[in-house]
Amino acid sequence: MERDSFRSKTGFIIACIGSAVGMGNIWLFPARVSSLGGAAFLIPYFICVIVIGFTGVIGEMAFGRAMGAGPMGAFGKATEMAGKGKKLGEGLALVPVITSLALAIGYSVVVGWILKYTVGSITGSVFAGATVDDYAGAFGATAASFGSVGWHVLGLAITFAIMIYGISAGIERVNKVMMPLFFVMFVGMAVYLRTLPGAEAAYDFLLKPDWSQLANGKTWVYALGQAFFSLSLAGSGTLVYGSYLKKDVDIPSSARTVAFWDTMAAVVAAFTILPAMAIAGVELTGGGPGLMFIFLPNVFAQIPGGRVVIIVFFVAVTFAGLTSLVNLFETPVEALQTKFGFSRKKAVGTIAVIGTAVGVCIEGIVSGWMDIFSIYMCPLGAFLAGVIFFWICGKDFVRKHVDMGAKKPVGSWFEFASKYVFCGLTILVLVLGTLLGGIG
């Protein structure tokens, strides 16, 4: 049976942007900018995005396309080519495949919260609280075990309905609608908030760097973590999307485009959330779910037009959540098709049953669940993919498949940067994340 593929380079790029743009851009990046020097934080962040995007993202895209398979098939073929046996690679591939499935299961809980708050913003129930404590109590009830089962299942149903149509007719088509709308909505919110009194304070902070923060090692550590996790490097999602890519697509150009738009998503989120906080006279002191589900509803309730803005906000966030969730689930779905020859419908159905059953059981512990897999397993998966492609497959193989379809070959710097710098950074992210309890 012919393998499904993206119809166009544009569709592939937009799908990759959809996989990368997620909660890290929305509820974490603004907090990092706020606490680590405003515009000064952007300098180490941009440097890390360039280094990682021009090595790891290119590598995972090229690895997937070269092998015509996601991690399970790609790792197995690579170790078989090296004379080490297919089973070794397939065994190692369990790390990114299981990690992607586990993250998808946890992320689906969050998407359920988002859907609940999206509908609540339309009906007005989100604004039922009078104080921050009221909003915290409402979110606590939502995040508790079985507190949002219906919304959680609805999010899964939408996700698997998209996936069952395959790559070109499902994932590519939906991303082409959701991602442009995401950017239009966030830019629209940012422009509107710019017109309100009090927003100037946030813009002054965002555009006037605190250069002293560049001497702070914490700034560089968290910039690295933010860039690494924002670009969705885990040896899974980017690799599996690359496996659906045609041979004539320019991968280095695609990787640069994905890195650019993922960064723009984070920046536009900061230029939306920080001004909103400033208008309401509230200081942004932390990120995570609390920012999105507790503090922002309270903030939007206090600003002119806030009830409309919050609808746009949560609809846009829904798009970001769904496109990321589709990508996370695609890795285990593709693995079942590759390893066991499942049809698309059978693979999606199998993962749907597993994802729903486990997801409902972990609703009350989703934060700890996500920490385990994001802090430890994501960097490990990216490290394994990097070592197998850049080291095991060999320089000539890597160069051939990275340059295939490119308008001009990557420079001689690529081998050193990918083999040593990128693989070294994956270890650094793992070590620092372990020591600090997470940096992304």
C-alpha positions in Angstrom: 0.0 0.0 0.0 1.3 3.4 -0.9 2.4 5.5 2.0 0.4 8.7 2.6 2.2 12.0 2.3 1.8 15.8 2.6 0.5 17.2 -0.6 2.8 20.2 -0.6 5.8 21.8 1.2 3.5 24.5 2.6 1.2 21.9 4.1 4.2 20.1 5.7 5.6 23.3 7.1 2.3 24.4 8.5 1.7 21.0 10.1 5.2 21.2 11.7 4.4 24.7 13.0 1.2 23.3 14.4 3.0 20.6 16.2 5.6 23.0 17.6 3.2 25.8 18.6 1.6 24.8 21.9 1.2 25.6 25.5 5.0 26.2 25.9 4.6 29.2 23.6 1.5 30.5 25.4 1.7 29.8 29.1 5.5 29.6 29.6 7.3 31.9 27.2 5.6 35.1 28.4 6.5 34.1 32.0 10.2 33.5 31.0 10.3 36.9 29.3 8.7 38.6 32.3 11.1 37.1 34.9 14.3 37.0 32.9 14.9 40.5 31.6 12.2 41.2 29.0 13.8 41.7 25.6 17.2 40.6 27.0 15.8 37.0 27.2 15.1 37.0 23.5 18.8 37.1 22.7 19.8 33.8 24.2 16.5 32.3 23.1 17.0 33.3 19.5 20.6 31.9 19.6 19.3 28.6 21.0 16.5 28.4 18.4 19.0 29.0 15.6 21.4 26.3 16.9 18.8 23.7 17.6 16.6 24.5 14.6 19.5 24.3 12.1 20.7 21.0 13.5 18.1 19.0 15.4 15.0 20.0 13.5 16.8 19.5 10.1 18.1 16.1 11.4 14.8 14.8 12.5 13.0 15.9 9.3 15.7 14.3 7.1 16.0 11.1 9.2 12.2 10.5 8.8 12.2 11.2 5.1 15.4 9.1 4.5 13.9 6.0 6.1 10.3 6.7 5.0 9.2 5.8 8.5 8.7 7.2 12.0 11.0 6.3 14.9 10.1 2.6 14.9 11.0 2.0 11.3 13.7 4.7 11.1 15.7 3.5 14.1 15.4 -0.2 13.0 16.6 0.5 9.4 19.5 2.6 10.7 20.9 0.0 13.0 20.3 -2.7 10.4 22.3 -0.7 7.9 25.1 -0.4 10.4 25.1 -4.2 10.8 23.8 -4.1 14.4 20.4 -5.7 13.7 16.9 -4.2 13.3 15.7 -5.2 16.7 18.2 -3.0 18.4 16.9 0.1 16.7 13.3 -0.9 17.2 14.0 -1.4 20.9 15.6 2.0 21.2 12.7 3.5 19.3 10.3 2.5 22.1 11.7 5.6 24.0 10.4 8.2 21.7 7.2 6.3 20.7 6.1 5.6 24.3 7.1 9.2 25.3 5.0 10.6 22.5 2.0 8.5 23.5 2.4 9.4 27.2 2.7 13.1 26.5 -0.3 12.9 24.1 -2.3 11.3 26.9 -1.4 14.0 29.4 -1.8 16.8 26.8 -5.3 15.5 26.0 -6.3 16.3 29.5 -5.2 19.9 29.1 -7.0 20.1 25.7 -10.1 19.1 27.6 -9.6 22.0 30.0 -9.2 24.3 27.1 -12.4 23.2 25.4 -14.3 23.6 28.7 -12.9 27.2 29.1 -13.6 28.0 25.5 -17.3 27.1 25.8 -17.3 28.8 29.2 -15.9 32.0 27.7 -18.8 32.0 25.2 -21.5 31.3 27.8 -19.9 33.6 30.4 -19.5 30.9 33.0 -15.8 31.5 33.1 -16.4 34.9 34.6 -18.5 33.6 37.5 -15.7 34.3 40.1 -15.2 37.6 41.9 -11.6 37.1 43.0 -8.5 35.2 42.0 -9.3 32.6 44.7 -12.7 32.0 43.1 -11.0 31.4 39.7 -8.5 29.1 41.4 -11.2 27.1 43.0 -13.1 26.7 39.7 -9.9 25.5 38.0 -9.1 23.2 40.9 -12.5 21.5 40.4 -11.8 21.2 36.6 -8.3 19.7 37.2 -9.4 17.2 39.8 -9.8 13.5 39.0 -12.8 13.1 36.7 -13.4 16.8 36.9 -13.6 17.3 33.2 -14.1 13.8 31.7 -16.7 14.9 29.2 -14.5 17.7 27.8 -11.5 15.4 27.8 -13.3 12.8 25.8 -14.6 15.4 23.4 -11.1 16.7 22.7 -9.9 13.1 22.0 -12.9 12.5 19.7 -12.0 15.7 17.7 -8.4 14.7 17.5 -9.0 11.1 16.3 -11.6 12.2 13.9 -9.0 14.4 12.2 -6.3 11.7 12.3 -8.5 8.9 10.8 -8.5 10.8 7.5 -4.8 10.4 7.3 -2.0 12.9 6.5 -3.1 14.9 3.4 -6.9 14.8 3.9 -6.8 15.1 7.7 -3.8 16.5 9.4 -2.5 18.7 6.6 -6.0 20.1 5.8 -6.9 20.9 9.4 -3.5 22.6 10.1 -3.9 24.8 7.0 -7.0 26.2 8.6 -6.2 26.2 12.3 -2.6 27.6 12.3 -3.3 30.7 10.1 -6.4 31.4 12.3 -4.3 31.1 15.4 -1.9 33.8 14.3 -4.6 36.1 13.0 -6.5 35.8 16.3 -3.4 36.4 18.5 -2.2 39.3 16.3 -5.7 40.8 16.5 -5.8 40.6 20.3 -2.3 42.1 20.5 -3.3 45.1 18.3 -6.5 45.7 20.2 -4.8 45.5 23.6 -2.2 48.0 22.4 -5.0 50.6 22.1 -6.0 50.4 25.8 -4.7 52.6 28.6 -1.9 50.9 30.6 -0.5 48.7 27.9 2.5 51.0 27.5 4.1 49.7 30.6 4.3 46.2 29.2 5.7 47.4 25.9 8.3 49.4 27.6 9.3 46.3 29.5 9.2 44.1 26.5 11.2 46.4 24.3 13.7 47.8 26.8 16.1 44.9 27.7 17.5 44.4 31.2 21.0 43.6 29.9 22.2 42.5 33.4 20.2 39.3 32.9 22.6 38.1 30.2 25.2 37.6 32.9 22.7 35.4 34.7 23.3 31.7 33.9 19.7 31.0 34.7 18.6 33.1 31.7 20.7 31.0 29.3 19.6 27.7 30.9 15.9 28.5 30.6 16.3 30.0 27.1 17.8 26.6 26.0 15.0 24.6 27.7 12.4 26.9 26.2 13.9 26.6 22.7 14.4 22.9 22.9 10.9 22.0 24.0 9.2 24.6 21.9 10.6 23.1 18.8 9.2 19.7 19.7 12.4 17.8 19.6 12.0 14.3 21.1 12.9 11.9 18.2 9.2 11.5 17.4 6.8 14.2 16.1 9.2 16.0 13.7 10.7 12.8 12.6 7.3 11.1 11.8 6.1 14.2 9.9 9.4 14.1 8.0 8.6 10.5 7.0 5.6 11.8 5.0 7.6 14.3 3.1 8.4 14.2 -0.6 11.9 13.9 -1.8 12.0 17.3 -3.6 11.2 19.4 -0.5 14.0 21.6 0.8 14.5 20.4 4.4 16.9 23.1 5.6 14.6 25.8 4.3 11.6 24.1 5.9 13.3 23.8 9.3 14.2 27.5 9.2 10.6 28.4 8.4 9.2 26.2 11.2 11.7 27.7 13.7 10.8 31.2 12.7 7.1 30.9 13.0 7.3 28.9 16.2 9.3 31.8 17.6 6.8 34.3 16.3 4.0 32.4 18.0 5.8 32.8 21.3 6.6 36.5 20.8 3.0 37.3 19.8 1.7 35.5 22.9 4.0 37.6 25.0 2.8 40.8 23.3 -0.8 39.7 24.1 -0.6 38.4 27.6 1.9 40.9 29.2 -0.1 44.0 28.0 -3.3 42.4 29.2 -1.7 41.9 32.6 -0.4 45.5 32.6 -3.8 46.9 31.7 -5.4 45.2 34.6 -2.6 46.3 36.9 -1.5 42.7 37.6 2.1 41.5 37.6 3.0 38.3 35.8 4.8 36.2 38.4 4.5 32.7 37.0 3.5 30.6 34.0 1.9 27.2 33.5 -1.8 26.2 33.7 -2.4 28.7 36.5 -1.6 31.6 34.1 -4.1 30.5 31.5 -6.9 29.1 33.6 -6.8 31.3 36.7 -5.0 34.6 36.2 -5.9 35.4 32.6 -9.7 34.9 33.0 -9.5 37.2 36.1 -7.5 39.7 34.0 -9.7 39.7 31.0 -12.7 40.3 33.2 -11.2 43.6 34.3 -10.3 45.1 30.9 -12.6 46.8 28.3 -13.8 44.2 25.8 -12.3 41.4 27.8 -15.3 39.1 27.4 -14.8 39.2 23.7 -11.0 38.9 23.9 -11.1 35.8 26.1 -13.4 34.0 23.5 -10.8 34.8 20.8 -8.0 33.8 23.1 -9.4 30.4 24.0 -10.5 29.6 20.5 -6.9 30.3 19.3 -5.5 28.2 22.1 -7.8 25.4 21.2 -6.3 25.4 17.7 -2.8 25.3 19.1 -3.7 22.5 21.5 -5.4 20.3 18.9 -2.7 20.6 16.3 0.0 19.7 18.8 -2.1 16.8 20.1 -2.5 15.3 16.6 1.2 15.3 16.2 1.9 13.6 19.5 -0.6 10.8 18.8 0.7 10.4 15.2 3.9 8.8 16.4 2.3 5.8 18.1 -0.3 5.5 15.3 2.4 5.3 12.7 4.4 2.9 14.8 1.5 0.4 14.8 1.2 0.8 11.1 4.9 0.2 10.5 5.6 -2.6 13.0 2.3 -4.6 12.8 0.9 -3.5 9.4 -2.3 -2.0 11.0 -4.6 -0.1 8.7 -4.9 3.6 9.4 -8.4 3.1 11.0 -7.2 0.1 13.1 -4.1 2.0 14.4 -6.1 5.1 15.2 -8.8 3.1 17.0 -6.2 1.2 19.0 -4.5 4.3 20.2 -7.9 6.0 20.8 -8.8 3.2 23.3 -5.5 3.3 25.1 -5.4 7.1 25.2 -8.9 7.4 26.5 -8.6 4.7 29.2 -5.3 5.9 30.5 -6.1 9.6 30.2 -9.2 9.4 32.3 -7.3 7.6 35.0 -4.5 10.3 35.2 -6.7 13.4 35.2 -5.9 14.2 38.8 -2.1 13.7 38.4 -1.5 15.0 34.9 1.1 17.6 36.0 3.4 15.1 37.6 2.8 12.7 34.7 3.8 15.3 32.1 6.9 16.3 34.1 8.2 12.8 34.1 8.1 12.4 30.4 8.9 15.9 29.3 11.9 16.4 31.7 13.5 13.0 31.3 12.2 11.2 28.2 11.9 14.0 25.6 15.7 14.9 25.7 16.6 11.2 25.8 14.5 10.6 22.7 16.1 13.5 20.9 19.5 12.3 21.9 18.9 8.8 20.6 17.5 10.1 17.3 20.5 12.5 17.0 23.1 9.8 17.7 21.5 7.2 15.4 21.2 9.6 12.5 24.3 11.8 12.8 26.6 9.1 14.1 25.4 5.6 13.2 24.1 6.4 9.7 27.3 8.1 8.8 28.4 11.5 7.3 27.7 10.6 3.6 24.2 9.2 4.3 23.3 12.2 6.4 24.7 14.7 3.9 22.8 13.1 1.0 19.5 13.2 2.7 19.8 16.6 4.3 20.8 18.2 0.9 18.2 16.2 -1.1 15.8 18.7 -2.6 17.7 21.7 -1.1 18.4 24.7 -3.3 21.9 24.7 -2.0 23.8 22.3 0.3 24.2 23.1 4.0 27.7 24.3 4.9 30.6 22.3 6.2 29.7 23.5 9.7 26.7 21.2 9.7 28.5 17.9 10.6 30.3 19.3 13.6 27.3 21.3 14.8 24.9 18.3 14.5 27.2 15.6 15.8 28.7 17.5 18.7 26.8 20.6 19.5 23.3 19.3 19.1 23.8 15.9 20.6 25.7 17.6 23.5 22.9 20.0 24.1 20.4 17.2 24.4 22.5 15.7 27.2 22.7 19.1 28.8 19.0 19.6 28.7 18.4 16.2 30.3 21.0 16.9 33.0 19.8 20.4 33.8 16.2 19.4 33.7 16.9 16.6 36.2 18.8 18.9 38.5 16.3 21.8 38.3 13.1 19.9 38.0 12.5 21.0 34.4 13.8 23.9 32.3 11.2 23.9 29.5 
